[in-house]
Amino acid sequence: MLTLSPIGQRRWARFIDHRRGWWSLWLFLALFGLSLGGELIANDKPLLVTYQGEWFFPAFKRYTEEDFGGELPFQPDYRSAQVRDLIERRGGRLWFAPIPFAFDTVNYDLTEPAPSPPTGENWLGTDDQARDVLARVIFGARVSLLFALALTAVSALIGIAAGALQGYYGGWIDLLGQRLLEVWSGLPVLYLLIILSGFVEPNFWWLLGIMALFSWLSLVDVVRAEFLRSRGLEYVKAARALGVGDAQVIVRHILPNAMSATLTYLPFILTGAIATLSALDFLGFGMPAGSASLGELIGQGKNNLQAPWLGLTAFFVLAVILSLLVFIGEACRDAFDPRT
């Protein structure tokens, strides 16, 4: 069982006392959990099929029409009336998810041209390709959050390591590091992404790698300043006098103090990553075409002003996610504030 130190317990208590940040954390975790279980909420394949005394799970395993008494050796379209009649005629039953559409499912049964307004079947309407908006929001939010979390983790590792080395050793290492940061931070990231997208097709890992090359810069100054301040303190000098190696002094003695300021920045790096990915998708330089994306939904809203549910849905989803992360960041800032 994890046991916090006395100062850690006080910080946790201050975080809980920040009611807006505390409830925002729980709401964010709930939304993230729902997005991770998107296949259980939005799926064009049944979660469960009972057929002749057997149980089938088409949402997680591929079956053919022959498994249900059909003639074709291909995966059936479970939403079609023919397949449903084939299964139900022999006493079978199909249990679909609450939203019987995946993010790429085209609804061919629309009574109005796409994009169609919200109905009892498509709760938030459909986009201009007749795909369910709510299903695309769920999977698009999952992609954005996983991308942001992965980018934040990579940025934290690189930024903390670079700042720690510069601040601890100082001298030429710090001088060369600062000059490198000045040059590196001056590179136009968006233009580089646009240029590189002409040579390779962007995908999740490609975008993550390119963004990770630049997103770590914001953490270096925070960690470097803490190491510059702490390396001359008495407890660090005492550790060196006792023969403790540099690696142990950095990791065990100075880094925990530097993490207090670093942790308050992480929620804001998350918001920046989500906004950047949405902007790239909006401009057409983000995830591959057809992928679930909040930025692509914003672009559809711009191109279909007669369908306001597209733009409003994307706006409210991004506003809620980014607001929750900002509130969590405020609570972390107050919890780790050394003045309290």
Rosetta silent file (secondary structure, phi, psi, omega in degrees, C-alpha in Angstrom):
SEQUENCE: MLTLSPIGQRRWARFIDHRRGWWSLWLFLALFGLSLGGELIANDKPLLVTYQGEWFFPAFKRYTEEDFGGELPFQPDYRSAQVRDLIERRGGRLWFAPIPFAFDTVNYDLTEPAPSPPTGENWLGTDDQARDVLARVIFGARVSLLFALALTAVSALIGIAAGALQGYYGGWIDLLGQRLLEVWSGLPVLYLLIILSGFVEPNFWWLLGIMALFSWLSLVDVVRAEFLRSRGLEYVKAARALGVGDAQVIVRHILPNAMSATLTYLPFILTGAIATLSALDFLGFGMPAGSASLGELIGQGKNNLQAPWLGLTAFFVLAVILSLLVFIGEACRDAFDPRT
SCORE:     score description
SCORE:     0.000 S_00000001
   1 L     0.000  133.000 -178.515    0.000    0.000    0.000 S_00000001
   2 L   -72.702  127.610  178.951    1.310    3.420   -1.012 S_00000001
   3 L  -117.369  124.515 -179.635    2.066    5.621    1.987 S_00000001
   4 L   -84.447  149.195  173.409    2.572    9.338    1.498 S_00000001
   5 L   -69.503  165.754  179.046    5.079   11.356    3.449 S_00000001
   6 H   -55.069  -42.783  179.099    3.723   14.053    5.795 S_00000001
   7 H   -68.797  -33.580  175.777    4.317   16.763    3.192 S_00000001
   8 H   -65.946  -38.865  177.091    2.709   14.548    0.549 S_00000001
   9 H   -64.558  -38.659  178.125   -0.333   14.078    2.756 S_00000001
  10 H   -66.634  -39.542  177.916   -0.633   17.850    3.205 S_00000001
  11 H   -64.710  -42.249  178.989   -0.421   18.376   -0.550 S_00000001
  12 H   -64.390  -38.870  177.994   -3.062   15.727   -1.170 S_00000001
  13 H   -64.815  -40.128  177.607   -5.312   17.317    1.430 S_00000001
  14 H   -65.967  -35.681  177.815   -4.897   20.734   -0.247 S_00000001
  15 H   -64.947  -42.485  178.873   -5.748   19.167   -3.602 S_00000001
  16 H   -65.718  -36.588  179.720   -8.939   17.653   -2.174 S_00000001
  17 H   -65.407  -24.017  175.925   -9.859   20.972   -0.587 S_00000001
  18 L   -79.962   87.773 -168.307   -9.774   22.531   -4.056 S_00000001
  19 H   -60.627  -38.852 -178.767  -13.295   21.318   -4.812 S_00000001
  20 H   -64.327  -43.622  178.654  -13.366   22.404   -8.446 S_00000001
  21 H   -68.867  -36.554 -179.320  -10.108   20.593   -9.219 S_00000001
  22 H   -64.321  -48.059 -179.899  -11.102   17.528   -7.179 S_00000001
  23 H   -72.071  -30.492  176.118  -14.416   17.027   -8.973 S_00000001
  24 H   -64.963  -37.451  177.879  -12.823   17.860  -12.305 S_00000001
  25 H   -61.418  -47.167 -179.550  -10.325   15.042  -11.735 S_00000001
  26 H   -65.681  -40.015  179.683  -13.095   12.503  -11.121 S_00000001
  27 H   -67.600  -38.628  177.373  -15.137   13.737  -14.074 S_00000001
  28 H   -64.196  -43.976  178.660  -12.089   13.612  -16.331 S_00000001
  29 H   -62.754  -36.343  178.328  -11.285   10.056  -15.214 S_00000001
  30 H   -66.313  -44.589  179.169  -14.904    9.052  -15.854 S_00000001
  31 H   -65.495  -40.055  178.676  -14.867   10.503  -19.368 S_00000001
  32 H   -65.200  -41.424  177.758  -11.494    8.926  -20.094 S_00000001
  33 H   -62.725  -40.178  178.149  -12.739    5.560  -18.837 S_00000001
  34 H   -64.535  -39.489  179.650  -15.832    5.782  -21.046 S_00000001
  35 H   -67.613  -36.146  178.052  -13.709    6.588  -24.079 S_00000001
  36 H   -65.137  -33.280  176.946  -11.403    3.626  -23.372 S_00000001
  37 L   -94.501   33.937 -175.545  -14.455    1.365  -23.319 S_00000001
  38 H   -59.252  -34.578 -179.889  -15.792    2.872  -26.530 S_00000001
  39 H   -64.819  -23.949  177.699  -16.369   -0.527  -28.165 S_00000001
  40 H   -83.781  -13.950 -178.008  -18.829   -1.374  -25.381 S_00000001
  41 H  -104.687  -42.021 -177.819  -20.759    1.866  -25.929 S_00000001
  42 E  -129.827  113.154 -177.006  -20.635    2.401  -29.698 S_00000001
  43 L  -159.048  136.191  177.628  -20.288   -0.607  -31.983 S_00000001
  44 L   -88.194    1.552  174.975  -21.927   -1.772  -35.192 S_00000001
  45 L  -111.855  144.462 -178.485  -21.376   -5.388  -34.141 S_00000001
  46 L   -64.208  145.548  173.363  -23.406   -7.019  -31.355 S_00000001
  47 L   -71.506  -31.011 -177.857  -21.793   -7.390  -27.970 S_00000001
  48 E  -149.578  138.221  173.437  -23.480  -10.781  -27.605 S_00000001
  49 E  -131.012  124.305  173.565  -25.314  -13.170  -29.919 S_00000001
  50 E  -102.155  127.190 -175.137  -27.091  -16.265  -28.638 S_00000001
  51 E  -147.974  115.344  178.571  -27.630  -18.835  -31.373 S_00000001
  52 L    52.253   47.116  176.347  -28.703  -22.470  -30.946 S_00000001
  53 L    78.789    2.241  179.745  -27.555  -22.603  -27.343 S_00000001
  54 E  -112.601  154.486  178.093  -24.166  -21.041  -28.024 S_00000001
  55 E  -107.916  135.810  178.268  -22.814  -17.611  -27.160 S_00000001
  56 E  -126.920  146.840 -178.844  -20.966  -15.477  -29.688 S_00000001
  57 L  -125.542   77.155 -175.711  -19.157  -12.188  -29.132 S_00000001
  58 L   -62.620  -24.787 -179.693  -18.907  -10.488  -32.549 S_00000001
  59 L   -67.554  -21.196 -175.419  -17.640   -7.218  -31.036 S_00000001
  60 L  -121.771   -9.573 -178.943  -14.440   -8.980  -29.968 S_00000001
  61 L  -143.141  144.169 -177.248  -14.126  -11.931  -32.350 S_00000001
  62 L   -87.023  129.434  175.125  -14.650  -12.349  -36.067 S_00000001
  63 L  -123.747  161.531  176.753  -17.343  -14.752  -37.240 S_00000001
  64 L  -108.211  168.386  179.572  -18.634  -15.596  -40.699 S_00000001
  65 H   -65.224  -26.557  179.202  -22.186  -15.863  -41.950 S_00000001
  66 H   -63.961  -28.969  179.382  -21.754  -19.632  -42.113 S_00000001
  67 H   -66.380  -17.651 -179.163  -21.518  -19.717  -38.288 S_00000001
  68 H  -115.646   24.955  175.385  -25.131  -18.531  -38.172 S_00000001
  69 L    86.316    9.721  178.988  -26.525  -20.825  -40.837 S_00000001
  70 L   -86.677 -170.088 -175.410  -25.770  -18.600  -43.826 S_00000001
  71 L  -113.130  -18.922 -173.395  -23.989  -19.391  -47.063 S_00000001
  72 L   -94.223  139.306  178.948  -21.233  -16.787  -47.348 S_00000001
  73 L   -87.460   36.061 -178.663  -17.763  -17.244  -45.753 S_00000001
  74 L  -121.250  161.878  177.228  -17.554  -13.547  -44.915 S_00000001
  75 L   -66.689  127.744 -176.160  -18.226  -11.476  -41.830 S_00000001
  76 L   -77.759  159.730  171.547  -21.930  -10.567  -41.880 S_00000001
  77 L   -88.863   98.216 -171.960  -23.415   -7.094  -41.603 S_00000001
  78 L   -66.047  -18.924 -179.464  -25.177   -7.573  -38.284 S_00000001
  79 L   -83.562  -12.498 -178.625  -27.222   -4.406  -38.720 S_00000001
  80 L   -74.083  146.311 -179.707  -28.847   -5.644  -41.935 S_00000001
  81 H   -64.161  -31.374 -179.094  -32.392   -6.977  -41.733 S_00000001
  82 H   -65.576  -45.925 -179.082  -31.357  -10.123  -43.640 S_00000001
  83 H   -68.812  -41.758  179.638  -28.706  -11.176  -41.100 S_00000001
  84 H   -63.374  -40.264  177.810  -30.906  -10.334  -38.120 S_00000001
  85 H   -66.383  -36.692  179.404  -33.754  -12.363  -39.617 S_00000001
  86 H   -61.457  -39.613 -178.258  -31.357  -15.237  -40.299 S_00000001
  87 H   -79.292  -45.192 -176.006  -30.354  -15.388  -36.626 S_00000001
  88 H   -72.046  -25.719  179.767  -33.722  -14.647  -35.048 S_00000001
  89 L   -65.268  -23.637 -179.559  -35.566  -17.119  -37.293 S_00000001
  90 L  -108.802   27.944  174.378  -33.687  -19.931  -35.550 S_00000001
  91 L    83.336    7.580  179.822  -34.275  -18.693  -32.034 S_00000001
  92 L   -84.216  165.714  177.568  -31.195  -16.502  -31.777 S_00000001
  93 E  -140.563  151.148  179.804  -30.984  -13.021  -30.316 S_00000001
  94 E  -121.359  132.506  175.945  -28.651  -10.062  -30.805 S_00000001
  95 E  -115.700  111.978 -179.754  -27.633   -7.582  -28.101 S_00000001
  96 L   -93.827  164.519  172.737  -26.135   -4.391  -29.484 S_00000001
  97 L   -67.626  163.303  178.939  -24.297   -1.604  -27.687 S_00000001
  98 L   -54.300  -33.502  176.792  -26.362    1.476  -26.693 S_00000001
  99 E  -112.791  105.139 -174.053  -25.074    3.165  -29.863 S_00000001
 100 L   -80.159   41.375  178.718  -25.251    0.601  -32.714 S_00000001
 101 L  -139.320  141.082  168.663  -22.649    2.423  -34.800 S_00000001
 102 L   -90.378  176.031 -176.429  -18.861    2.425  -34.873 S_00000001
 103 L   -66.516  -21.946 -178.083  -16.918    5.580  -35.686 S_00000001
 104 L  -112.185   12.632 -179.187  -16.680    4.549  -39.367 S_00000001
 105 L   -78.546  128.680  176.785  -20.139    3.021  -39.807 S_00000001
 106 E   -93.496  126.628  179.474  -22.183    4.574  -42.603 S_00000001
 107 L   -89.130  104.672 -178.890  -25.894    4.746  -41.873 S_00000001
 108 L   -85.435   -0.313 -176.310  -27.607    3.865  -45.157 S_00000001
 109 L  -103.113   20.583 -179.301  -31.078    4.102  -43.625 S_00000001
 110 L   -67.569  142.239  176.500  -31.189    7.879  -43.238 S_00000001
 111 L   -92.185   -8.518  178.277  -34.464    9.568  -44.142 S_00000001
 112 L  -129.940  156.451  178.237  -32.679   12.884  -44.840 S_00000001
 113 L   -63.455  145.920  176.368  -29.541   13.734  -46.776 S_00000001
 114 L   -75.723  142.983   -0.120  -26.315   13.707  -44.762 S_00000001
 115 L   -76.274  131.752 -176.735  -25.440   15.511  -42.589 S_00000001
 116 L   -98.843  150.578 -177.814  -28.727   14.661  -40.896 S_00000001
 117 L   -72.613  168.398  178.945  -29.966   16.252  -37.638 S_00000001
 118 L   -58.079  138.730  177.396  -30.159   14.425  -34.292 S_00000001
 119 L  -138.103  179.931  176.245  -32.757   11.647  -34.119 S_00000001
 120 L   -66.727  -22.568  178.855  -33.613    8.780  -31.805 S_00000001
 121 L   -88.716  -45.237  177.007  -31.223    6.573  -33.805 S_00000001
 122 L  -111.500   98.098 -169.017  -28.373    9.083  -34.194 S_00000001
 123 L   -62.145  -33.341  177.797  -28.446   11.050  -30.934 S_00000001
 124 L  -114.380   21.095  179.375  -26.129   13.815  -32.164 S_00000001
 125 L    80.091 -170.811  178.533  -26.935   13.456  -35.837 S_00000001
 126 E  -124.369  160.602  178.393  -24.614   12.316  -38.611 S_00000001
 127 L   -88.207 -169.855 -174.646  -21.740   13.986  -40.404 S_00000001
 128 L   -74.176   -2.783  174.464  -21.492   14.669  -44.126 S_00000001
 129 L  -112.685   17.837  176.378  -20.568   11.028  -44.763 S_00000001
 130 L    64.792   30.519  176.475  -23.587    9.663  -42.846 S_00000001
 131 E  -101.362  145.041 -175.853  -21.469    8.493  -39.884 S_00000001
 132 E   -65.721  126.296 -176.070  -22.800    8.763  -36.340 S_00000001
 133 H   -69.288  -42.401 -177.921  -21.432   11.897  -34.660 S_00000001
 134 H   -62.995  -40.837  177.563  -21.641   10.591  -31.077 S_00000001
 135 H   -63.068  -40.205  179.572  -19.660    7.451  -31.964 S_00000001
 136 H   -69.871  -32.027  176.698  -16.998    9.572  -33.650 S_00000001
 137 H   -65.794  -43.848 -178.360  -16.852   11.877  -30.627 S_00000001
 138 H   -61.841  -49.258 -177.925  -16.252    8.952  -28.251 S_00000001
 139 H   -75.043  -31.540  176.307  -13.458    7.447  -30.332 S_00000001
 140 H   -66.762  -39.213  176.724  -12.060   10.851  -31.291 S_00000001
 141 H   -64.667  -37.597  178.402  -11.826   11.845  -27.632 S_00000001
 142 H   -63.873  -44.219  178.667   -9.995    8.586  -26.881 S_00000001
 143 H   -61.794  -44.568 -178.465   -7.431    9.227  -29.603 S_00000001
 144 H   -63.685  -43.576 -177.683   -6.896   12.812  -28.415 S_00000001
 145 H   -69.784  -41.948  178.238   -6.505   11.836  -24.758 S_00000001
 146 H   -65.081  -39.789  177.382   -4.164    8.912  -25.439 S_00000001
 147 H   -62.339  -45.168 -178.432   -2.094   11.103  -27.739 S_00000001
 148 H   -65.800  -41.543  179.659   -1.919   13.864  -25.135 S_00000001
 149 H   -65.784  -42.990  178.838   -1.004   11.486  -22.303 S_00000001
 150 H   -64.963  -42.410 -179.969    1.707    9.777  -24.360 S_00000001
 151 H   -65.792  -39.210  178.906    3.129   13.104  -25.509 S_00000001
 152 H   -65.008  -41.069  179.372    3.112   14.473  -21.957 S_00000001
 153 H   -63.719  -46.271  179.392    4.932   11.389  -20.638 S_00000001
 154 H   -64.606  -42.771 -179.953    7.629   11.557  -23.323 S_00000001
 155 H   -62.654  -40.151 -179.681    7.991   15.328  -22.907 S_00000001
 156 H   -64.169  -43.655 -179.808    8.321   14.981  -19.145 S_00000001
 157 H   -61.451  -47.969 -177.494   11.077   12.374  -19.428 S_00000001
 158 H   -70.766  -45.675 -176.862   13.130   14.385  -21.919 S_00000001
 159 H   -64.829  -41.721  179.506   12.488   17.799  -20.377 S_00000001
 160 H   -66.942  -41.896  179.964   13.245   16.721  -16.808 S_00000001
 161 H   -63.867  -44.557 -179.298   16.435   14.927  -17.867 S_00000001
 162 H   -66.063  -44.441  179.953   17.686   17.896  -19.905 S_00000001
 163 H   -65.356  -37.396 -179.779   16.837   20.444  -17.210 S_00000001
 164 H   -65.908  -44.023 -179.640   18.406   18.331  -14.471 S_00000001
 165 H   -65.598  -42.133  179.321   21.704   17.917  -16.322 S_00000001
 166 H   -64.852  -47.699 -176.156   21.916   21.611  -17.200 S_00000001
 167 H   -70.613  -34.150 -175.605   21.043   22.837  -13.733 S_00000001
 168 H   -76.275  -45.502 -175.304   23.173   20.367  -11.796 S_00000001
 169 H   -88.255  -31.859  179.106   26.412   20.608  -13.764 S_00000001
 170 L    59.246 -153.391  175.773   26.105   24.216  -15.008 S_00000001
 171 H    59.495 -138.064 -177.382   29.141   25.664  -16.772 S_00000001
 172 H   -66.472  -32.302  178.415   29.654   24.714  -20.388 S_00000001
 173 H   -62.822  -44.283  179.157   26.938   22.067  -20.260 S_00000001
 174 H   -67.620  -41.376 -178.208   24.384   24.672  -19.216 S_00000001
 175 H   -63.883  -48.547  179.584   25.688   27.239  -21.695 S_00000001
 176 H   -66.437  -37.443  178.392   25.615   24.877  -24.676 S_00000001
 177 H   -62.929  -41.702  179.585   22.264   23.506  -23.586 S_00000001
 178 H   -66.687  -38.408  178.093   20.702   26.972  -23.462 S_00000001
 179 H   -66.771  -39.459  177.704   22.017   27.871  -26.902 S_00000001
 180 H   -63.228  -40.961  178.833   20.649   24.602  -28.288 S_00000001
 181 H   -63.765  -38.989  179.414   17.264   25.320  -26.710 S_00000001
 182 H   -63.030  -41.700  179.123   17.181   28.794  -28.244 S_00000001
 183 H   -69.546  -45.345 -175.283   17.813   27.383  -31.712 S_00000001
 184 H   -65.499  -40.677 -178.722   15.486   24.415  -31.277 S_00000001
 185 H   -71.197  -17.026  179.289   12.595   26.487  -29.898 S_00000001
 186 L   -84.262   -6.907 -179.959   12.869   28.860  -32.872 S_00000001
 187 L   -73.059  137.537  179.733   12.030   26.161  -35.418 S_00000001
 188 L   -78.402  101.525 -174.125    8.506   26.483  -36.904 S_00000001
 189 H   -62.919  -45.861 -177.088    6.855   23.262  -35.791 S_00000001
 190 H   -61.898  -42.583  179.023    3.676   23.676  -37.826 S_00000001
 191 H   -64.454  -38.474  177.871    5.576   24.368  -41.046 S_00000001
 192 H   -62.755  -41.272  178.388    7.774   21.339  -40.456 S_00000001
 193 H   -63.792  -40.961  179.964    4.694   19.152  -40.006 S_00000001
 194 H   -65.448  -41.716  179.900    3.150   20.499  -43.191 S_00000001
 195 H   -66.364  -46.668 -177.430    6.361   19.912  -45.156 S_00000001
 196 H   -67.147  -28.137  179.417    6.931   16.407  -43.768 S_00000001
 197 L   -66.165  -16.714  176.042    3.307   15.413  -44.441 S_00000001
 198 L   -78.386  -14.754 -179.114    4.146   15.710  -48.139 S_00000001
 199 L  -103.639  -33.370 -179.421    6.686   12.887  -47.819 S_00000001
 200 L  -131.730  154.857  176.706    4.946   10.491  -45.407 S_00000001
 201 L   -83.303  120.579 -177.745    1.340    9.830  -44.472 S_00000001
 202 L   -62.695  143.887  171.919    0.777   11.118  -40.931 S_00000001
 203 L  -145.401 -176.864 -174.738   -0.406    8.649  -38.302 S_00000001
 204 H   -56.992  -51.598 -174.315   -0.610    8.465  -34.523 S_00000001
 205 H   -72.774  -34.153  178.156    3.011    7.439  -33.902 S_00000001
 206 H   -65.011  -46.550  178.358    4.462    9.711  -36.568 S_00000001
 207 H   -64.095  -39.859  179.534    2.708   12.754  -35.098 S_00000001
 208 H   -62.008  -42.395 -179.972    3.692   11.707  -31.580 S_00000001
 209 H   -65.624  -42.975 -179.523    7.350   11.465  -32.559 S_00000001
 210 H   -66.737  -45.050 -178.423    7.427   14.834  -34.320 S_00000001
 211 H   -67.462  -32.667  179.552    5.585   16.647  -31.526 S_00000001
 212 H   -66.590  -23.164  179.076    7.781   15.029  -28.864 S_00000001
 213 H   -67.584  -19.942 -174.716   10.829   16.636  -30.478 S_00000001
 214 H  -121.979  -23.781 -172.328    9.554   20.076  -29.475 S_00000001
 215 H   -73.466  -15.464 -177.673    7.049   19.732  -26.624 S_00000001
 216 L   -78.204  -11.405 -174.111    9.709   18.970  -23.962 S_00000001
 217 H   -63.627  -32.422 -174.640   11.182   22.465  -24.159 S_00000001
 218 H   -68.508  -22.019 -177.870    8.641   24.018  -21.768 S_00000001
 219 H   -89.277  -17.873 -172.970    9.759   21.838  -18.848 S_00000001
 220 H   -63.592  -46.929 -175.616   13.498   22.440  -19.141 S_00000001
 221 H   -63.370  -37.236 -179.444   13.537   25.943  -17.653 S_00000001
 222 H   -65.337  -49.478 -178.355   11.453   24.915  -14.637 S_00000001
 223 H   -68.324  -41.011  179.998   13.623   21.925  -13.743 S_00000001
 224 H   -60.090  -43.723 -179.463   16.863   23.762  -14.558 S_00000001
 225 H   -63.302  -38.939  179.647   15.984   26.649  -12.243 S_00000001
 226 H   -68.123  -38.092  179.560   15.220   24.296   -9.353 S_00000001
 227 H   -71.575  -37.357  176.208   18.501   22.417   -9.828 S_00000001
 228 H   -62.344  -36.986  179.557   20.488   25.648  -10.052 S_00000001
 229 H   -73.494  -38.950 -170.918   18.948   26.765   -6.766 S_00000001
 230 H   -85.177  -22.364 -172.811   19.277   23.438   -4.969 S_00000001
 231 L   -67.601  -19.197  178.769   22.778   22.357   -5.975 S_00000001
 232 L   -99.284    5.075 -179.606   24.356   24.872   -3.560 S_00000001
 233 L   -77.067  162.421 -172.466   22.201   23.992   -0.546 S_00000001
 234 H   -63.603  -40.395 -175.306   23.658   22.362    2.530 S_00000001
 235 H   -67.944  -29.578  176.866   22.019   18.956    2.175 S_00000001
 236 H   -72.219  -41.977  177.204   23.430   18.587   -1.354 S_00000001
 237 H   -63.272  -38.406  178.988   26.910   19.562   -0.185 S_00000001
 238 H   -65.316  -40.206  179.036   26.604   17.109    2.711 S_00000001
 239 H   -63.918  -41.191  177.496   25.613   14.296    0.352 S_00000001
 240 H   -65.045  -40.528  179.976   28.604   14.997   -1.857 S_00000001
 241 H   -63.184  -29.990  178.804   30.921   15.109    1.156 S_00000001
 242 L   -82.327    1.016  176.522   29.677   11.667    2.167 S_00000001
 243 L    89.307   14.000  178.320   30.655   10.309   -1.226 S_00000001
 244 L   -70.530  133.940 -178.353   27.199   10.074   -2.770 S_00000001
 245 L   -69.390  162.909 -179.231   27.423    9.920   -6.555 S_00000001
 246 H   -60.242  -40.701 -178.296   25.996   12.558   -8.869 S_00000001
 247 H   -61.085  -43.283  179.183   23.262   10.255  -10.112 S_00000001
 248 H   -68.201  -37.930  178.214   21.995    9.606   -6.584 S_00000001
 249 H   -63.606  -41.290 -179.278   22.158   13.279   -5.654 S_00000001
 250 H   -66.799  -48.936 -171.934   20.139   14.191   -8.750 S_00000001
 251 H   -78.173  -42.502 -171.240   17.508   11.468   -8.425 S_00000001
 252 H   -93.343  -25.285 -171.835   17.109   11.114   -4.650 S_00000001
 253 H  -111.005  -42.838 -175.292   17.846   14.572   -3.278 S_00000001
 254 H   -96.761  -41.060 -174.493   17.152   17.332   -5.812 S_00000001
 255 H   -57.690  -42.167  178.036   14.645   15.816   -8.256 S_00000001
 256 H   -56.258  -35.527  177.022   11.811   15.369   -5.685 S_00000001
 257 H   -70.578  -38.311  179.491   11.925   19.120   -5.012 S_00000001
 258 H   -68.950  -27.971 -178.068   11.951   19.913   -8.725 S_00000001
 259 H   -66.262  -25.865 -179.794    8.954   17.644   -9.332 S_00000001
 260 H   -59.281  -46.853  178.693    6.713   19.923   -7.284 S_00000001
 261 H   -74.207  -32.515 -176.926    6.937   22.670   -9.886 S_00000001
 262 H   -67.689  -41.922 -176.633    7.004   20.214  -12.782 S_00000001
 263 H   -61.554  -30.495 -179.658    3.766   18.455  -11.858 S_00000001
 264 H   -70.370  -19.740 -179.796    1.819   21.699  -12.003 S_00000001
 265 H   -86.157  -22.643 -171.519    2.791   22.101  -15.658 S_00000001
 266 H   -60.573  -44.795  177.865    1.700   18.657  -16.833 S_00000001
 267 H   -59.365  -31.291 -179.690   -2.073   19.350  -17.142 S_00000001
 268 H   -77.053  -28.660  171.994   -1.287   22.388  -19.285 S_00000001
 269 H   -67.794  -37.134  175.913    0.964   20.300  -21.531 S_00000001
 270 H   -59.771  -47.801 -179.808   -1.982   17.916  -21.880 S_00000001
 271 H   -62.804  -39.693  178.372   -4.289   20.722  -22.993 S_00000001
 272 H   -63.622  -38.012  179.419   -1.669   21.974  -25.453 S_00000001
 273 H   -66.953  -42.640  179.023   -1.285   18.497  -26.967 S_00000001
 274 H   -63.944  -44.417  179.954   -5.045   18.068  -27.425 S_00000001
 275 H   -64.200  -39.193 -179.401   -5.370   21.526  -28.985 S_00000001
 276 H   -66.517  -45.627  179.066   -2.404   20.902  -31.308 S_00000001
 277 H   -62.753  -41.173  178.724   -3.716   17.547  -32.534 S_00000001
 278 H   -63.586  -40.455  179.300   -7.186   19.049  -33.101 S_00000001
 279 H   -64.816  -41.846  178.934   -5.655   21.946  -35.042 S_00000001
 280 H   -65.023  -41.496  177.545   -3.619   19.586  -37.244 S_00000001
 281 H   -64.838  -37.781  178.495   -6.679   17.436  -37.943 S_00000001
 282 H   -62.691  -39.346 -178.950   -8.679   20.561  -38.752 S_00000001
 283 H   -81.868   -9.591  179.567   -6.031   21.645  -41.278 S_00000001
 284 L    89.940   13.961  179.959   -5.807   18.149  -42.765 S_00000001
 285 L  -113.820   18.084 -176.297   -2.277   17.369  -41.558 S_00000001
 286 L  -102.896 -127.074 -176.888   -3.201   15.168  -38.593 S_00000001
 287 L   -64.153  157.668 -179.820   -4.568   11.648  -38.357 S_00000001
 288 L   -57.603  153.969 -179.691   -5.218    9.646  -41.557 S_00000001
 289 L   -58.078  136.522 -179.638   -8.430   10.351  -43.449 S_00000001
 290 L    93.859  -14.383  179.266  -11.421    8.559  -41.953 S_00000001
 291 L   -70.471  149.857  175.438   -9.967    8.376  -38.435 S_00000001
 292 L   -68.699  124.769 -174.285  -12.138    9.509  -35.553 S_00000001
 293 L  -153.678  135.892  176.547  -11.006   13.029  -34.772 S_00000001
 294 H   -72.091  -36.813  178.068  -12.374   16.051  -32.954 S_00000001
 295 H   -64.956  -38.658  177.829  -10.457   18.394  -35.245 S_00000001
 296 H   -65.568  -34.161  177.508  -11.943   16.750  -38.336 S_00000001
 297 H   -67.193  -36.448  175.192  -15.397   17.229  -36.816 S_00000001
 298 H   -62.791  -42.166  178.296  -14.649   20.952  -36.399 S_00000001
 299 H   -61.999  -38.896  177.400  -13.689   21.071  -40.078 S_00000001
 300 H   -65.686  -37.204  177.175  -16.975   19.426  -41.016 S_00000001
 301 H   -63.597  -37.096  177.866  -18.827   22.003  -38.941 S_00000001
 302 H   -67.323  -37.806 -177.274  -17.050   24.788  -40.849 S_00000001
 303 H   -82.596  -12.331 -178.493  -17.897   23.229  -44.196 S_00000001
 304 L  -130.754   70.841 -178.537  -21.528   22.521  -43.266 S_00000001
 305 L   -65.453  -19.000  177.327  -22.878   25.641  -41.620 S_00000001
 306 L   -76.283   -6.817  178.557  -26.400   24.379  -42.291 S_00000001
 307 L  -119.617   76.765 -173.509  -25.677   21.566  -39.791 S_00000001
 308 H   -65.433  -18.634 -179.493  -24.839   23.450  -36.554 S_00000001
 309 H   -64.787  -23.430  179.585  -24.835   20.259  -34.459 S_00000001
 310 H   -69.672  -54.279 -179.102  -21.448   19.330  -35.939 S_00000001
 311 H   -66.684  -39.545 -178.956  -19.588   22.453  -34.868 S_00000001
 312 H   -66.242  -39.465  179.137  -21.425   22.772  -31.546 S_00000001
 313 H   -62.739  -48.336  179.785  -20.694   19.155  -30.599 S_00000001
 314 H   -62.501  -40.731 -179.422  -16.971   19.507  -31.312 S_00000001
 315 H   -62.517  -49.152 -176.592  -16.840   22.836  -29.492 S_00000001
 316 H   -67.548  -36.945  179.236  -18.541   21.590  -26.322 S_00000001
 317 H   -64.863  -48.362  178.887  -16.521   18.361  -26.172 S_00000001
 318 H   -64.861  -39.316 -179.629  -13.202   20.212  -26.506 S_00000001
 319 H   -63.408  -41.527 -179.077  -14.349   22.948  -24.113 S_00000001
 320 H   -67.113  -47.580 -177.702  -15.301   20.410  -21.428 S_00000001
 321 H   -63.124  -47.896 -178.165  -12.085   18.362  -21.739 S_00000001
 322 H   -67.338  -36.760  178.122   -9.777   21.380  -21.784 S_00000001
 323 H   -65.293  -41.616  178.836  -11.639   23.086  -18.924 S_00000001
 324 H   -61.589  -43.270 -179.594  -11.378   19.979  -16.757 S_00000001
 325 H   -66.720  -37.512  177.301   -7.640   19.743  -17.371 S_00000001
 326 H   -65.018  -42.144  178.435   -7.159   23.438  -16.585 S_00000001
 327 H   -63.991  -39.182  176.792   -9.092   23.066  -13.311 S_00000001
 328 H   -64.459  -40.117  177.606   -6.970   20.028  -12.399 S_00000001
 329 H   -63.566  -37.988  176.880   -3.856   22.050  -13.165 S_00000001
 330 H   -64.234  -41.104  178.918   -5.035   24.875  -10.895 S_00000001
 331 H   -65.075  -40.608  177.123   -5.610   22.400   -8.068 S_00000001
 332 H   -63.640  -40.689  179.457   -2.120   20.919   -8.575 S_00000001
 333 H   -61.576  -44.466  179.380   -0.608   24.400   -8.561 S_00000001
 334 H   -68.150  -36.041 -178.337   -2.309   25.266   -5.275 S_00000001
 335 H   -68.542  -36.440 -177.063   -1.422   21.901   -3.728 S_00000001
 336 L   -98.361    8.579  179.169    2.271   22.205   -4.567 S_00000001
 337 L   -64.994  118.284 -177.714    2.561   25.936   -3.857 S_00000001
 338 L   -65.129  -20.445 -179.615    5.557   26.236   -1.490 S_00000001
 339 L   -71.563  -17.551  179.186    4.006   29.322    0.146 S_00000001
 340 L  -105.595    0.000    0.000    1.247   27.117    1.600 S_00000001
